[in-house]
Amino acid sequence: MKAIILSAGQGRRLLPLTASTPKCLLPVDGGRTGLDVQLSALAACGVRKAIVMVGFGAEQVEAHLAAHPVAGIDVETRYNPFFETSDNLVTCWLASRDMDGEFLLLNGDTLFEADLLGRVLAAPAAPITVTIDRKDEYDADDMKVSLSRGRRLAAIGKKLDPSLRIDGEAIGLIRFLGLGGRVFRDALEAAVRNPSTHRAWYLSVVNEIAQKSRVETCSIEGAWWAEIDSPSDLAAVRAELGARRDVAVSRRVAGAAAR
């Protein structure tokens, strides 16, 4: 199992914080960046290779990875020269050569704990499995999902047909097994030939696949995760991870005292 992390964009909604620093390199947990948190969770779950798709500030990302390796996982980068004029569908397409075998695809601004990833990796086998969460209300920016036949994906997008029920939101983490990667690659290749899709999200391709083929979902309800899109998101993540770090330190101190 390997992971492909989409981190080519600048993260303009976080300006001025991202004026000269890629979003994935913003500190979120003391000195640890968002990318460090992702790689640590992947390594903790046995993922041994990661491909980081870079664009804005690519040299900074590569320098950071070289200076701060994460034990247990090998990391390579791929460059998207079109990051300023395209969205993540094109970034995905440029990662196609790495979409062989079993792999995870995740957004560069989606942070999660190792327990969450463990649940995704242990989900029933399916060619494509979209990770979802559930909440009481969904806003315009949520990537909403509608399900059929239990866990099967019926539709996904920020705007769904009003006749469809909203059953959750995609968190930006997908598992591919068996023929799932090839199906996704073929759909990306077809989509990228249409210039109108160059500013589209890759989940629009997943939505098209779901109309013809089997796409399953895995609910991680109750597990911690966060998406960093705005300064308030960043502040909330820093507070949450800081609190978790304090709890971990307190437990270590108490354990040492008990011994």
N, C-alpha and C positions, 0 to 999 in steps of 0.2 A: 504494500500500500504506500502510495506517495500522495503528496498534496500539491495543488496548484493554487497559488495565492495571487489574487488580482489587486495589485498595488501601483498601478501606472498613473492614476489621476493625482491631481494636486490637492483636492479637497477644498474648493473655493469657499464653501459655506463656513469654513473655519478661519478664513482670513480675519486678521492679519497673521495669525499663528502659523499659517502655511504659506506665507509670502515667499519664504526662502527655504522652508523645511517641508519635506513630504509628509503627508498625514500619517503614514505608517511609522514615522520616526518621532512623533510627538511622545514625550514621556507620559506614561499612564500609571506607573507603579514605582514610585521612587525614581531610580535611574532607568528603569526598564521601559522600553518603547512598546507600542501596540504590537509591532512585528515580533518583538522578543516574547511577549505573552503568547501570541499565536504559536510560535515555533516551540515554546516550552510545553504547551498543551499537546501539540502533535507528537513531540518526542516522548512525552509521558505515556502516550497511548500506543507506542510502538511504530509510529510512522517514521521511516528512516530516511526519506528524501523529500525535499520541498523545492518547487520551482516558484520563484517570486517574479511575477511580471512587473517590470518597472517602466517608468517613463519620466515624469517630472522628478527632478533631483535624483536621477538614476545613480550617478556617481556617489552621492551621499549614502544611498541605501547600500550600495556595494561595499563602500568603505566601512560602514557600520557592521555589516555582516562579517567582514574580514576581521574586524577588531573585537567583535563580541560573538564568537561562535557559541551555539547552543549545543550542549553535550547530547550525543545520541542521534543527531539528525544532520545530514549533508544538505547544503543549500546551494542552488544555482540560480542565476537570474537570466531572464529573457527581456529584451528591450522592445517596447512599442513606440516606434517613431511617430505614430499618429495620435499620441495621447491627447494633444491639444484640440484635435478636430474630430474625435470619435469618442464613443462611450464603450462600456465594457464588453459589448458583443464582439467588437473588433479585437480587443485584448484577448478574449477567449479564443477567437479564431487564430490569432498568432501563437497561442499556446497549443494548437492542435497536435503538433508533433510529439508533445509529451503526454497526450491523452491515450495511452495504451495501457492494457492491463487494468488493475484496480487502482482507482485514484479518488481523491477528494478535491472538490472545487470550492474555494471559499473567498468571500470578499475581504479585501484588505482592511476594512473597517469593522469587521465582525469579531468581537472578542468573546471568549467562552472559557469555561473551566474544563479540566480534563474529564470529569465525570460526564459532562454533556457529550463530549466527543465519544466517550466509551459507549454511550447509549446508541449513538448513530452507527458506530462500527458493529455493534451487536444486533442491529435491527435485522428482521428477516431478509433473506437474500432477494434482490430485485435488480434489474438492469440499471435503473435510475431511482434513487431515493432522495427526496427533497425534505430537508429538516424544517419543521414548523413549530411554532409556539401558539398558544391561545391566550386571549385576554377578553375583557368585557366589551371594549370598544376599539375600533380601528380608525386611524386618521388617513388623510389623503396620501400621505407619504409611505404608508405601510404597503408591503408587497403581499397582497391578500391572496388566499387560496380558497378554492371550493373543492370539496371532496365528493366522491361517489363510491359506493360499494365498500364502505368502511374507510380504508386508508388510501384508496386510489385517488390520484390527482385528476380533477375534472377541468380546472382552469386556474391560472395564476396571473396576477398583474396588479398594478396599482388601481386600475379601474376594471371592475368585473361587470358583466351583464347584470342589470338589476334583478333579473329573474333568478339569479344564482344566490345561494346562501353563502355567507362568508364563514368559513370554518376555522380560520387561523391565518397566520402570516408566515411567510418564508423568512428565515433568519440570515440567509446568505451562505449556506453550507449544504453541499450536495455530494452524495456518494454514488460512484459509478462502478458497476461490476459487469463482468462478462461482455456482452454485446452493447451494453449501455454507452460506453465510450465511443464506439464506432457510430452508433446512431446519432449521438450528439455531434460528433465531428462532421458527419455528412450533412446534418441540418445546419450547422454553422457555415459550411462551405456554400450551401444553397442560399442562405440568408445574406451573406456578405457580398454576393454578386448584385444585390439590389442596393443602390446608393442610399435609399431612404432608410435602410437599417443601420447605417453607420453611426447614427446617434441613438441607437436602441440599446436596451439592456439584454443580456444573454438569456434572461428568464423568459423573454418573449419567444425564444427558440424552444425552451422547455415547454411552454404552453402549447406550441404547435405540435410538438412530439406527443404530448398527452392526449391530443385529439385522435391520434392514430395508433399509439402504442402504449404499453404499460409503464406508467410512472407512479411509484408509490411514495408515501410520506412516512416520516418518523417524528412523532411528537416528543419534544423535550420539555414539556410543561413542568414547571417547578425548578428547573436547572437555571443557573445564572448565565446570562449572556448579555451583551450590549452592542449597540451599533453607534459608532461615533460619527455624527454628521454635523454637529453644531458645538459651539463653546459650552453650552449647558450640558450636552451629552458628555463631553470630555470631563467637565467638573464632576459629574455624577459618577463616572467610571473611576476617576482618581479617588473619590471619597470611598467608594465601595471596595476597591482593591487595597486602599490604605487601611480600612477597617479590618479586612481579612488578614492583612499582614500583621496588624497589631494582635489579633486573636491568636495567630500562629505563634508569634513570639511569646505571648503570655503562656501558651500551652507548653512551649519548650522550656520556659523558665520553671513552670510548676513541675514538669516532669523531672528536671534536673534536681530540684529541691527535694522531691520525693525520694530520689535515689540516694 
